[in-house]
Amino acid sequence: MKDARVRRVVKAGKTLLIDGPASIIMLSGKATVLGAPISPEEKVLVRFGKRMPFFFLEDSELEALLGDSASIRELEGETVPQSWKEAAQHVISKSPRLVLVMGGVDSGKTSLCTYLANLAILHGYKVAAIDGDLGQSDIGPPATVGFSLLERPVTDLFVTKPYSMIFIGSTTPSRACDEVVEALTVLTRRAEEAGADLTVLNTDGWVSGEDAVEYKVRLVEKTSPEIILALEEKGELTPIISTLKDVEVLRIEPPETIRRRSREVRKSLREMAYKKYLKDAKVRVFNLNWVRLEGDPIMRLLGLRCTPDQERLTELKEVLGAPPIYYGETLDKAFLLLDRCLNKETRAKLELYFKKPVVILRRGDESGRLLGLKDSRGNLLGIGVLCNIDPKRRIIRVYTRVTETVSSIHIGEVKLNTEGKEIEYPSGKSLKPKPTDINL
């Protein structure tokens, strides 16, 4: 479908809700988006799956280029809730070090963080915005947490440059609670060290169930915010809030105009973000003698240095019917790299032969894994996609745009195909082994 170009005159005091993908140019007048002033000739991009509220302070004219599925809806008055304005003014008057924003999925957390950050900047604050949502990250790629230092008001945190990022490797917080809590604690410290007067920490939408409550409470205890802005409709945050101590909590409502996004739209947004951070990527080859593998403990086995035992190889050939591509052993595990899957009977023979558990790796299974590439200090340089690991030649091939010296590569559990689409796994199947499954 061809993009549609439209011009529109809007009266002062009106709001246009614009769903992307769209490109908006103000021709005359004045408007704001979540507190960010929009001036004539300024272009504002509205991403697919996103909604922006343009509130007009003067009679104005704009030009909009609307993509497929984009829409414009005009409303009377401003859509930013009064409770948001009061909460933002309260935060600015209190001058806290850290404000944490909490709420369920599609409750308006990112919009609230953007609005609060914009108003604080307009009041002279140096603001850091931390994105703690692994699955719907606006600062940095999915499966990471990161923060930006904001120099001016923004309409979308996605356009900001990450100041610091930490690779987690999962898009689901429930699979990496400890890692996320630790990473966000580190980022709050880094933001303060970078000179932020106010840090706004956005969290993910996982709030229901005992595990979610425990996770969120632990996050609050570790990061120690002075103020929590709790977005809720029907008391869904009460189990979390009632457990907290020594922190001010402001309960505020989500906006009535919030856009609810489907699972498919959220997945598409992640895939757009992968493409952004892999733009102009090339294949790089790293020597495993100089680069350390981290993350997935099974994949890390391919990075171990093992000296082939010819007698073992001969005996394994008899058990398997063909020699393995590669094999190695740790104190409590043996691992084999093969071209095929094995039946239960052959697996049982191998465990009897090795007298310990055997991990079977099939060649090519590692391809497509999302990676975090780090420098010698452990700082994340960027992401990449694993092409393959050759344990015999001691090399790993990675598709990435990172050009700096890499000291370690963190192998995540997310897997992408050659088109950058997330690969779905059968329900209940886990890519991430339990900590007790393997020891290195």
C-alpha positions in Angstrom: 0.0 0.0 0.0 1.3 3.5 -1.0 2.0 6.0 1.8 -0.6 8.7 2.1 0.4 12.4 2.5 -2.1 14.7 4.2 -2.2 18.3 5.5 -4.2 19.2 8.5 -5.1 22.4 10.4 -5.6 21.9 14.1 -7.1 24.3 16.6 -5.4 25.2 19.8 -6.4 23.0 22.7 -6.8 19.9 20.6 -4.9 16.6 20.6 -4.0 14.5 17.6 -3.4 10.8 18.5 -1.2 9.5 15.7 -0.5 5.8 15.3 2.6 4.9 13.3 4.2 4.4 11.0 4.1 8.1 10.2 6.3 11.1 9.6 5.0 14.4 10.9 6.3 17.9 10.0 4.9 21.0 11.8 4.4 23.7 9.2 3.2 26.4 11.6 2.1 26.8 15.2 3.2 25.1 18.4 2.6 21.7 19.9 4.0 19.3 22.5 4.5 15.5 22.6 4.7 14.2 26.1 6.1 17.6 27.3 8.6 17.9 24.4 8.1 21.2 22.5 7.6 20.7 18.7 8.6 23.7 16.5 7.8 24.6 12.9 9.8 22.6 10.3 10.6 19.9 12.9 10.1 16.4 11.8 8.7 13.8 14.2 8.7 10.0 13.4 6.1 7.8 14.9 7.2 4.1 14.7 5.0 1.2 13.8 3.2 -0.1 16.8 3.6 3.2 18.6 1.1 6.1 19.4 2.1 9.7 20.0 -0.2 12.4 21.4 0.4 15.8 19.8 -1.2 18.6 21.9 -1.5 21.9 20.2 -0.8 25.1 22.1 -1.7 27.3 19.1 -3.7 27.0 15.9 -1.3 24.9 13.8 -0.8 23.3 10.5 1.1 20.0 9.9 1.9 17.6 7.1 1.7 13.9 7.8 3.1 11.0 5.7 1.1 8.0 6.8 2.3 4.5 6.2 0.2 1.3 6.1 -1.9 0.9 9.3 -1.2 4.5 10.4 -4.1 6.6 11.6 -4.9 10.0 13.1 -7.6 10.8 15.6 -8.5 14.2 16.9 -9.6 14.7 20.5 -10.7 17.7 22.6 -8.2 18.8 25.3 -4.9 17.1 26.5 -4.6 13.4 26.9 -1.8 13.5 29.6 -3.7 12.6 32.8 -3.8 15.2 35.6 -2.3 12.7 37.9 0.8 12.5 35.7 1.2 16.3 35.8 0.9 16.3 39.6 3.3 13.4 40.0 5.9 15.1 37.7 5.6 18.4 39.6 6.0 16.5 42.9 9.1 14.7 41.6 10.7 17.9 40.4 10.0 19.7 43.7 11.5 16.8 45.7 14.7 16.4 43.6 15.1 12.7 44.1 18.2 10.8 42.9 16.1 7.9 41.4 12.5 7.5 40.4 11.2 4.0 39.5 8.2 3.6 37.2 6.2 0.4 37.7 3.1 -1.0 35.9 1.7 -3.8 33.9 2.0 -4.5 30.2 0.8 -1.5 28.0 0.0 0.7 31.0 1.9 3.7 29.7 5.2 3.3 31.5 7.4 4.5 28.7 5.2 7.5 27.9 5.2 8.4 31.6 9.0 8.1 31.8 9.4 10.2 28.7 7.0 12.9 30.0 8.7 13.0 33.4 12.2 13.2 31.8 11.1 16.0 29.4 9.6 18.1 32.2 12.7 17.6 34.4 15.0 18.7 31.5 12.9 21.8 30.9 13.4 22.6 34.6 17.2 22.4 34.3 17.8 18.8 35.4 20.4 16.5 33.8 18.4 13.4 33.3 19.3 9.7 32.7 16.6 7.4 31.4 17.1 3.7 32.2 15.2 1.1 30.2 14.7 -2.1 32.2 12.3 -3.8 29.8 14.1 -6.7 28.1 11.3 -7.5 25.7 10.3 -4.0 24.6 13.5 -2.0 25.1 13.6 1.5 23.7 17.1 2.2 24.8 19.4 -0.4 23.3 18.5 -3.6 21.5 16.2 -6.3 23.0 17.7 -8.6 25.5 19.7 -5.7 27.0 19.2 -3.1 29.6 20.7 0.3 29.2 20.5 4.1 29.8 20.7 7.3 27.9 21.7 10.8 29.1 19.2 13.2 27.7 20.4 16.5 26.6 17.1 17.9 25.4 13.4 16.8 25.5 12.6 13.9 23.2 9.4 12.4 21.7 10.7 8.8 21.6 13.5 7.3 23.7 14.2 5.0 20.8 16.1 7.8 19.0 18.5 8.4 21.9 22.0 7.1 21.9 22.7 4.5 24.7 25.3 5.7 27.1 25.8 2.3 28.7 24.2 -1.1 28.1 24.4 -4.5 29.7 23.6 -7.7 27.8 21.2 -10.2 29.5 20.5 -12.5 26.6 16.8 -13.1 27.2 13.7 -11.0 26.3 11.8 -12.4 29.3 12.6 -11.2 32.8 11.2 -14.3 34.5 14.1 -16.3 33.0 16.8 -13.9 34.2 15.6 -12.2 37.4 19.0 -12.1 39.2 20.8 -10.9 36.1 18.3 -8.0 35.5 18.3 -6.9 39.2 22.1 -6.8 39.2 22.3 -5.0 35.9 19.8 -2.3 36.7 21.5 -1.7 40.1 24.8 -1.2 38.2 23.2 1.1 35.7 21.7 3.3 38.4 25.2 3.7 39.8 26.7 4.4 36.4 24.0 7.0 35.6 24.8 8.9 38.8 28.6 8.7 38.1 27.8 10.1 34.6 26.5 13.2 36.3 22.7 12.7 36.2 20.7 14.8 38.7 17.7 12.7 38.2 17.5 9.0 37.0 14.2 7.7 35.7 14.1 3.8 35.8 11.5 2.2 33.6 10.7 -1.4 34.4 9.1 -4.3 32.5 5.4 -5.2 32.7 5.7 -8.5 34.6 3.8 -7.8 37.8 1.4 -10.7 38.4 2.2 -13.8 40.5 4.4 -14.6 43.4 7.6 -14.7 41.4 6.9 -11.3 39.8 6.2 -9.8 43.2 9.4 -11.1 44.7 11.4 -9.9 41.6 10.0 -6.4 41.7 10.4 -6.1 45.5 14.0 -7.2 45.2 14.6 -4.7 42.4 13.3 -1.9 44.6 15.4 -3.0 47.5 18.6 -3.2 45.4 18.2 0.1 43.5 16.7 2.1 46.4 14.5 4.7 44.6 13.2 7.6 46.6 9.9 7.7 44.7 7.9 5.0 42.9 5.3 6.0 40.3 2.8 3.1 40.2 0.6 2.9 37.1 -2.4 0.7 37.9 -6.1 0.4 37.0 -7.6 -2.1 39.5 -5.0 -2.4 42.3 -2.9 -4.9 40.4 0.3 -3.5 42.0 -1.0 -3.8 45.6 0.8 -7.2 46.3 4.1 -5.4 45.4 3.4 -2.0 47.0 2.2 -3.5 50.3 5.5 -5.3 50.7 7.7 -2.2 50.2 9.1 -0.2 53.0 10.8 3.3 53.3 9.9 4.4 49.8 7.3 7.0 48.7 4.7 5.5 46.3 2.4 7.6 44.1 -0.4 5.6 42.5 -1.5 7.1 39.2 -3.8 5.9 36.5 -2.9 4.9 32.9 -4.2 7.2 30.2 -7.5 6.3 28.6 -5.9 6.6 25.2 -3.3 3.9 25.7 -2.7 1.7 22.8 -2.9 -2.1 23.5 -0.4 -4.0 21.5 -0.7 -7.6 20.4 2.0 -10.2 20.9 2.7 -10.1 17.2 3.2 -6.3 17.2 5.5 -6.5 20.2 7.6 -9.2 18.4 7.7 -7.0 15.3 9.0 -4.1 17.4 11.8 -6.2 18.7 12.7 -7.4 15.2 12.9 -3.7 14.1 15.2 -3.0 17.0 17.5 -6.0 16.0 17.8 -4.5 12.5 18.6 -1.1 13.9 21.6 -2.4 15.9 22.8 -4.8 13.2 22.6 -2.2 10.4 25.8 -2.4 8.2 27.0 -5.5 10.1 29.6 -7.8 8.7 31.0 -11.2 9.6 33.9 -11.1 11.9 36.1 -14.1 12.9 37.4 -14.3 16.5 40.1 -16.6 17.9 38.8 -18.5 20.9 42.3 -18.5 22.4 41.9 -14.7 22.8 38.1 -14.3 23.3 36.2 -15.7 26.3 32.8 -17.2 25.8 30.1 -16.4 28.5 26.4 -17.1 28.9 24.8 -20.3 27.7 26.8 -23.0 29.5 26.1 -25.6 26.8 27.3 -23.4 23.9 30.4 -22.5 26.0 31.5 -26.1 25.8 32.4 -25.5 22.2 34.9 -22.9 23.3 36.8 -25.3 25.6 40.3 -26.3 24.6 40.4 -30.1 24.4 43.2 -32.4 23.2 41.8 -35.3 21.1 42.5 -38.8 22.5 43.0 -41.1 19.5 42.0 -44.2 21.4 38.8 -42.4 22.6 38.0 -41.4 19.0 38.4 -45.0 17.8 36.1 -46.3 20.6 33.6 -43.6 20.0 33.4 -44.4 16.3 32.5 -48.0 17.3 29.7 -46.7 19.6 28.3 -44.1 17.2 29.0 -45.8 13.9 30.9 -42.8 12.8 33.5 -40.5 14.4 32.2 -37.4 16.2 33.0 -34.0 14.7 34.4 -33.0 18.1 34.4 -34.2 21.6 35.7 -33.1 25.0 35.3 -33.7 28.7 35.1 -31.7 32.0 35.3 -33.3 35.4 31.6 -34.1 35.5 30.5 -34.0 31.9 31.4 -35.3 28.4 30.2 -33.5 25.3 30.0 -34.5 21.7 29.5 -32.4 18.5 27.7 -34.5 16.0 25.9 -34.1 12.6 22.8 -35.9 13.8 20.5 -36.6 16.8 21.0 -39.8 18.8 18.4 -42.2 20.1 18.0 -43.1 23.8 19.8 -46.4 23.4 22.9 -44.8 21.9 22.9 -42.0 24.6 22.7 -44.7 27.3 25.7 -46.5 25.7 27.7 -43.2 25.7 27.0 -42.5 29.4 28.0 -46.0 30.2 31.2 -45.5 28.2 32.1 -42.2 29.8 30.7 -43.1 33.2 29.2 -39.6 33.5 26.4 -37.5 31.8 26.9 -36.7 28.2 25.9 -33.5 26.4 25.1 -33.8 22.7 25.5 -30.8 20.5 24.3 -30.9 17.0 26.4 -29.0 14.4 24.5 -25.9 13.4 22.3 -25.6 16.5 24.4 -22.6 17.6 23.7 -20.6 14.5 21.5 -17.6 15.0 22.0 -17.1 18.7 22.0 -13.4 19.8 25.3 -12.3 21.2 26.6 -9.5 23.4 30.2 -8.4 22.5 32.2 -6.9 25.4 35.5 -5.1 25.8 38.2 -5.9 28.3 36.3 -4.1 31.1 33.1 -6.0 30.4 31.4 -3.0 28.8 28.9 -4.0 26.1 30.1 -2.8 22.7 27.1 -4.0 20.7 25.2 -7.1 19.7 25.8 -9.8 17.1 24.4 -13.0 15.7 26.3 -16.2 15.9 27.2 -17.8 12.6 29.0 -20.8 13.8 31.7 -22.1 16.2 34.5 -24.3 14.9 36.0 -25.9 18.0 38.8 -27.7 16.0 40.1 -24.5 14.5 39.3 -22.6 17.7 37.3 -19.8 15.9 33.9 -18.2 16.2 32.2 -16.4 13.4 29.9 -13.5 14.3 27.7 -11.2 12.3 28.0 -7.8 13.9 28.7 -4.1 13.3 31.1 -3.9 16.3 34.6 -3.0 15.0 36.4 -2.5 18.4 38.6 -5.1 20.1 36.4 -7.8 21.7 37.5 -9.6 24.8 34.4 -11.7 25.6 31.3 -12.8 23.9 28.1 -13.5 25.8 25.9 -16.2 24.2 22.2 -15.4 24.8 19.1 -17.6 24.5 17.3 -15.6 21.8 17.6 -17.1 18.3 17.2 -15.2 15.0 16.8 -16.5 11.5 18.7 -15.1 8.5 16.1 -12.4 8.0 16.4 -11.2 11.6 13.1 -12.8 12.7 12.9 -14.4 16.1 12.6 -18.2 15.9 9.8 -19.6 17.9 10.2 -22.7 20.1 7.6 -25.2 21.1 5.7 -24.2 24.3 7.6 -25.2 27.4 10.9 -25.8 25.6 13.7 -23.9 27.2 16.9 -22.8 25.6 18.4 -21.9 28.9 19.6 -24.9 30.9 19.3 -25.0 34.7 22.4 -23.9 36.6 22.8 -27.5 37.9 22.7 -29.0 34.4 26.4 -28.2 33.7 29.4 -26.9 35.4 32.4 -25.4 33.7 
